[in-house]
Amino acid sequence: MTFKIELGKKVKDSITGFNGIVTGKVEYITGCRQYLVVGKSKDNKPADSLWFDEDRLLGNPIGKKAENNGGPQLFEPHK
């Protein structure tokens, strides 16, 4: 699978409304993909930056939810 959102893209978190620019990406061994989003700086102070799961971000394409990309649900539970 590939990342759905490009670096430098403007995005918005669908849950909190936090918005900013994607400046980093990471994929974990479980298949979960996350993006580092940097918000707008205020009063010449460092901007907030937060990691978000791919499914939470709106921006590429707008309003479309990414398919299930891994995480714990990727694996069958131990029996």
Number of C-alpha atoms within 10 A of each C-alpha: 7 7 15 13 19 15 15 13 13 19 24 20 18 15 8 8 11 18 20 22 19 23 15 14 18 13 14 10 8 13 16 17 22 21 23 18 27 22 19 14 11 9 6 6 8 11 13 13 17 15 15 18 17 21 18 16 27 20 19 15 12 10 10 11 15 16 8 12 17 16 13 10 11 12 9 7 7 4 3
